[in-house]
């Protein structure tokens, strides 16, 4: 295992207790909230900066922040293949002063489950045996599933553990709309292995895709995937399609606002309709895609496709989803969902948008339809995929209820607290 910096030896129980003692009092936020604009009552600081392509994140019970690192270009040339980064704050100021990096591969997701740290790359999910309080695994990783399709677009593999203990993996589509040498194939062959959620045995090693089962289909790319602890059900936020404006009778203005990014509850056997359908936020229905004969009015076969719980603005690129389980926040921020948007590249002639974290409110087990912006400003004054200094990816909850948000553009890890 390669190490950026290694914390010597196995961390003793006394050392862990000492670290936790330092973290009992919340750290001071930055005067400028790390450049973010936050909802009332929230403040922010920077845990670490320039760590690499920071994708999904989880937080250990002792407060260590564990980040999956994607493939990134090195300043001197060549690429870094990612791996897992562990960040520790030993003096309670909120800033990580110890780092340890191990593993490799183009990482996307990371999560503790049982006695293991699970980690995904573009084509596999593996797990590392883990001792509480450690900064590195006990041994090399076991591979849970490998050989997952990773060609062309939407290669990253986010995952979640269901209430049944199973491992649910997003396998995104390789295209915008199902395309082939003969145009638009129908039925779309990509649905056999991609554009859906696959279910695997979380404890069995050596699996291939065919050893799992397709749990839901017609989801173009569901990077934001999570189980809601309050009801034990699986949820996701789907990346909608692009390029509607290239088809008559649509134009660029229509494409800028269509389709909505879909917040969905994912159940066994669901079909969300991709590539044949898209969700129109104004009509609040699934419409037939123009590649399959749609005209912006016709539902056709899409009348039977599952509709979302809530639609978000087009092309915002949802990548992170968290249902907080703690009680650190006031009642209005419990039971709902924090959603992180990576930001758009194709909302012209409108300004590019997204680059923020929002909160979708729930009433019991159902969304109210209301959502609010919690953190904005990641993208700078003129957000864009190349112009923005930071692009938020994912969010995790710490032991004290703090939110940790990753950034794969500037490599920054933010900590957002409620102090209101």
C-alpha positions in Angstrom: 0.0 0.0 0.0 1.3 3.5 -0.9 1.1 6.1 1.8 1.1 9.8 1.6 1.7 10.0 5.3 1.2 7.1 7.7 0.1 7.3 11.3 2.5 5.0 13.1 1.1 1.8 14.4 -2.3 0.8 15.6 -4.1 3.6 17.3 -4.5 2.8 21.0 -7.8 3.2 22.8 -6.3 6.0 25.0 -5.3 7.9 21.9 -8.7 7.6 20.3 -10.4 8.8 23.5 -8.0 11.8 23.6 -8.9 12.7 20.1 -12.6 12.5 20.8 -12.1 14.7 23.9 -10.6 17.4 21.7 -13.6 17.2 19.4 -16.3 17.6 22.1 -16.4 21.3 21.6 -17.3 22.5 18.1 -14.4 24.2 16.2 -14.6 27.9 15.3 -15.9 28.6 11.8 -14.1 30.9 9.4 -15.2 34.5 9.3 -16.0 34.2 5.6 -17.5 30.7 5.9 -14.8 29.5 3.5 -16.3 31.6 0.7 -19.7 30.0 0.9 -23.1 31.6 1.3 -25.0 29.6 3.9 -28.6 29.4 5.1 -29.3 31.2 8.4 -27.8 29.4 11.4 -25.0 27.5 9.5 -21.3 28.3 9.4 -18.3 26.6 7.7 -14.6 25.9 7.8 -12.1 24.1 5.7 -10.9 20.6 7.0 -8.3 20.1 4.2 -7.4 21.6 0.9 -5.8 20.5 -2.3 -6.2 16.8 -1.5 -6.9 15.7 -5.1 -10.1 14.7 -6.8 -12.3 14.3 -3.7 -15.4 12.3 -4.6 -17.7 10.7 -2.0 -16.9 10.8 1.7 -17.8 9.1 5.0 -16.9 9.9 8.6 -15.8 7.3 11.2 -17.3 7.3 14.7 -14.1 8.9 16.1 -14.4 11.8 13.6 -11.8 10.7 11.0 -12.9 11.9 7.5 -12.5 9.2 4.9 -12.5 10.3 1.2 -12.6 8.4 -2.1 -10.1 10.0 -4.5 -10.7 9.9 -8.2 -8.2 9.9 -11.0 -6.5 13.3 -11.3 -3.8 15.0 -13.4 -0.5 15.6 -11.7 1.0 19.2 -12.0 4.2 17.7 -13.4 2.4 15.4 -15.9 0.8 12.0 -15.7 -2.1 11.0 -13.5 -2.7 10.0 -9.9 -5.0 6.9 -9.7 -6.7 8.0 -6.5 -7.3 5.6 -3.6 -8.6 6.3 -0.1 -7.6 9.4 2.0 -8.0 9.4 5.8 -8.0 12.8 7.5 -7.6 13.3 11.2 -7.9 16.4 13.4 -5.9 15.8 16.6 -6.2 19.1 18.3 -9.9 19.9 17.9 -9.6 23.0 15.7 -11.5 21.4 12.8 -8.5 21.3 10.5 -7.0 17.9 9.6 -3.3 17.8 10.7 -2.7 14.1 9.9 -3.2 12.4 6.6 -2.9 8.8 5.4 -3.5 7.6 1.9 -3.7 4.0 0.7 -5.1 1.9 -2.1 -5.5 2.9 -5.7 -7.9 3.0 -8.7 -10.1 5.8 -9.8 -12.2 6.0 -6.7 -15.8 7.2 -6.3 -17.5 6.0 -3.2 -16.5 4.9 0.3 -18.6 3.8 3.3 -18.2 1.9 6.6 -20.4 -1.3 6.9 -19.9 -3.8 9.7 -16.2 -4.4 10.3 -15.2 -3.1 6.9 -14.5 0.0 4.8 -16.1 -0.5 1.4 -14.6 1.4 -1.5 -15.5 1.6 -5.2 -13.6 2.3 -8.4 -14.9 2.6 -11.9 -15.3 -1.1 -12.3 -15.3 -2.7 -8.9 -16.4 -2.6 -5.2 -14.0 -3.9 -2.6 -13.7 -3.9 1.2 -10.9 -3.4 3.6 -10.9 -5.0 7.1 -11.0 -2.1 9.6 -10.3 -1.6 13.2 -12.1 1.3 14.9 -9.8 4.2 15.4 -7.3 3.1 12.8 -6.1 5.2 9.9 -5.3 2.3 7.6 -6.9 -1.1 6.9 -5.8 -4.2 8.7 -4.9 -6.0 5.5 -5.3 -5.8 1.7 -8.8 -5.5 0.2 -11.2 -8.3 -0.7 -13.0 -7.7 -4.0 -16.8 -7.9 -3.6 -17.6 -7.4 -7.3 -15.4 -6.7 -10.2 -15.6 -6.4 -14.0 -18.4 -3.8 -13.9 -18.9 -2.0 -17.2 -16.8 1.2 -17.3 -16.5 2.2 -20.9 -17.3 5.7 -22.3 -19.4 8.0 -20.1 -20.8 7.7 -16.5 -18.2 5.2 -15.3 -18.1 6.0 -11.6 -19.8 3.5 -9.3 -21.6 4.9 -6.3 -23.3 2.5 -3.8 -25.5 2.2 -0.8 -26.4 -0.5 1.7 -30.0 -1.4 1.9 -32.0 -2.2 5.1 -31.8 -5.8 4.0 -28.0 -5.6 4.2 -27.5 -5.9 0.4 -25.2 -3.8 -1.6 -26.9 -1.6 -4.2 -24.6 -0.2 -7.0 -25.3 2.5 -9.6 -24.2 1.6 -13.1 -24.7 4.6 -15.2 -25.5 4.7 -18.9 -22.7 5.0 -21.4 -24.6 7.6 -23.5 -26.9 10.6 -23.4 -29.7 8.7 -25.2 -29.2 5.1 -26.3 -27.2 5.3 -29.5 -25.7 2.8 -31.9 -24.4 2.4 -35.4 -28.0 2.2 -36.7 -29.3 5.2 -34.8 -31.7 4.7 -31.9 -32.1 1.0 -31.2 -35.4 -0.1 -29.6 -35.3 -1.8 -27.3 -32.1 -0.2 -26.0 -29.4 -2.9 -25.5 -27.5 -0.7 -23.0 -30.3 -1.4 -20.4 -29.1 -5.0 -20.1 -25.9 -4.0 -18.2 -26.2 -0.2 -17.5 -28.6 2.7 -16.7 -29.9 1.0 -13.5 -29.3 -0.1 -10.0 -27.8 -3.6 -9.4 -28.2 -5.5 -6.2 -25.3 -7.7 -4.9 -24.6 -9.8 -1.8 -22.5 -7.4 0.4 -20.7 -10.2 2.1 -19.8 -12.5 -0.8 -16.4 -11.9 -2.5 -15.5 -12.6 -6.2 -18.8 -11.6 -7.7 -19.4 -10.4 -11.3 -22.2 -8.4 -12.6 -24.2 -11.5 -13.6 -24.0 -12.7 -10.0 -26.1 -9.7 -9.0 -29.6 -8.7 -10.1 -30.9 -5.7 -11.8 -33.0 -4.0 -9.1 -34.3 -1.0 -11.1 -33.8 0.1 -14.7 -34.2 3.3 -16.8 -32.1 5.5 -14.5 -29.6 7.3 -16.7 -27.0 7.9 -14.0 -27.7 7.9 -10.2 -24.5 9.1 -8.6 -26.5 10.4 -5.6 -27.7 7.2 -4.0 -28.6 6.5 -0.3 -30.8 4.6 2.1 -33.0 6.7 4.3 -32.6 5.5 7.9 -36.0 6.7 8.9 -37.8 4.3 6.6 -35.1 1.9 5.3 -35.9 2.6 1.7 -33.5 3.4 -1.2 -33.5 6.8 -2.8 -31.5 8.5 -5.6 -31.3 11.7 -7.6 -30.9 11.0 -11.4 -28.8 12.9 -13.9 -31.2 13.8 -16.7 -30.4 13.7 -20.4 -28.9 16.5 -22.5 -29.3 17.9 -26.0 -33.0 18.2 -26.3 -32.4 21.5 -28.1 -30.9 19.7 -31.1 -34.3 18.3 -32.1 -37.4 20.0 -33.6 -39.6 21.5 -32.3 -37.3 22.2 -29.3 -34.8 25.0 -28.9 -31.9 25.9 -26.6 -34.3 27.6 -24.1 -36.3 24.4 -23.8 -33.1 22.4 -23.3 -31.9 24.8 -20.6 -34.9 23.9 -18.4 -35.5 20.3 -19.5 -35.5 17.6 -18.3 -35.7 18.0 -14.5 -33.2 16.2 -12.3 -35.3 13.5 -10.7 -35.4 12.8 -6.9 -36.8 9.2 -6.7 -37.6 6.4 -4.3 -36.2 3.3 -5.9 -38.1 0.1 -5.5 -37.6 -3.4 -6.9 -38.7 -3.6 -10.5 -38.9 0.1 -11.1 -38.6 1.5 -14.6 -37.8 5.2 -14.7 -38.1 5.4 -18.5 -34.6 6.2 -19.9 -33.8 6.4 -22.8 -37.4 6.6 -24.1 -38.7 9.2 -21.7 -37.8 12.4 -19.9 -39.5 14.3 -17.1 -40.9 17.7 -18.0 -40.9 19.9 -14.8 -43.7 22.3 -16.1 -46.2 19.6 -17.0 -44.9 17.2 -14.3 -45.2 14.2 -16.5 -42.9 11.9 -18.4 -42.8 12.7 -22.1 -41.6 10.7 -25.0 -38.1 11.6 -26.1 -37.8 13.1 -29.6 -35.4 10.3 -30.7 -38.4 7.9 -30.2 -41.0 10.1 -31.8 -41.7 12.7 -29.1 -42.8 16.2 -29.8 -42.9 17.8 -26.3 -46.5 16.9 -25.8 -46.8 13.2 -26.3 -46.5 10.7 -23.5 -47.1 7.5 -25.4 -45.2 4.6 -23.7 -44.0 7.0 -21.0 -47.4 7.3 -19.4 -46.4 4.1 -17.4 -42.9 5.2 -16.4 -42.4 6.1 -12.7 -42.4 9.8 -12.0 -40.2 11.4 -9.4 -41.0 12.5 -5.9 -39.5 15.9 -6.7 -37.9 17.6 -9.8 -34.9 19.9 -9.5 -33.6 22.3 -12.2 -32.2 20.8 -15.4 -28.5 19.9 -15.7 -27.6 20.7 -12.1 -25.9 17.3 -11.9 -26.8 15.7 -8.6 -23.9 13.7 -7.1 -24.4 13.6 -3.4 -27.4 12.5 -1.2 -27.6 12.3 2.6 -30.5 11.7 5.0 -29.1 12.9 8.4 -29.9 10.6 11.3 -28.7 12.7 14.2 -30.4 15.5 16.2 -27.8 18.2 15.9 -30.1 20.2 13.6 -33.4 21.8 14.5 -36.6 19.9 13.6 -37.0 21.4 10.2 -33.7 19.8 9.1 -34.5 16.3 10.3 -35.9 13.4 8.2 -35.3 15.2 4.9 -32.5 15.0 2.4 -29.3 17.0 1.8 -28.5 16.9 -2.0 -25.3 18.1 -3.5 -25.2 19.4 -7.1 -21.9 19.3 -9.1 -23.1 22.0 -11.5 -24.1 22.4 -15.1 -22.2 22.9 -18.3 -25.1 23.1 -20.8 -27.8 25.6 -19.6 -27.0 28.1 -22.3 -28.4 30.6 -23.1 -29.1 30.7 -19.4 -26.2 31.1 -17.0 -24.7 27.8 -15.7 -26.1 26.8 -12.4 -26.1 24.2 -9.6 -22.7 24.2 -7.7 -24.6 24.1 -4.4 -26.1 21.9 -1.6 -29.9 22.0 -0.9 -32.2 20.5 1.6 -35.5 18.7 0.5 -38.0 18.8 3.3 -40.0 15.7 4.3 -43.3 15.4 6.2 -43.1 11.9 7.7 -42.0 9.6 5.0 -43.0 11.8 2.1 -41.3 14.9 0.6 -43.3 18.1 1.0 -42.2 19.4 -2.4 -40.3 22.3 -0.7 -36.5 22.6 -0.8 -34.1 25.3 0.1 -30.5 26.2 -0.6 -28.2 25.4 2.4 -24.8 26.2 0.8 -24.0 28.1 -2.3 -20.9 29.9 -3.7 -18.7 26.8 -4.5 -18.6 27.8 -8.1 -17.5 31.4 -7.7 -19.0 34.5 -9.3 -19.5 33.0 -12.7 -19.9 29.2 -12.3 -18.9 26.9 -15.0 -17.2 23.5 -15.4 -13.8 25.1 -16.1 -14.3 28.5 -14.5 -15.3 27.3 -11.0 -12.6 27.0 -8.4 -14.6 24.4 -6.6 -17.3 21.8 -7.6 -19.1 20.1 -4.7 -19.6 16.4 -5.0 -21.0 14.6 -1.9 -21.9 15.1 1.7 -21.5 13.0 4.9 -22.6 13.4 8.5 -20.1 13.5 11.3 -20.7 12.1 14.8 -21.7 15.5 16.1 -24.0 16.2 13.2 -21.6 18.3 11.2 -21.8 18.0 7.4 -18.7 17.3 5.4 -18.8 18.3 1.7 -16.2 17.3 -0.9 -15.0 19.2 -3.9 -13.3 17.4 -6.9 -12.1 20.5 -8.6 -10.1 22.3 -5.9 -9.7 19.2 -3.7 -11.2 20.9 -0.7 -13.1 19.3 2.2 -15.6 21.6 3.9 -17.2 21.2 7.3 -20.6 22.9 7.8 -22.1 23.2 11.2 -25.4 24.4 12.6 -24.8 27.0 15.3 -28.0 29.1 15.0 
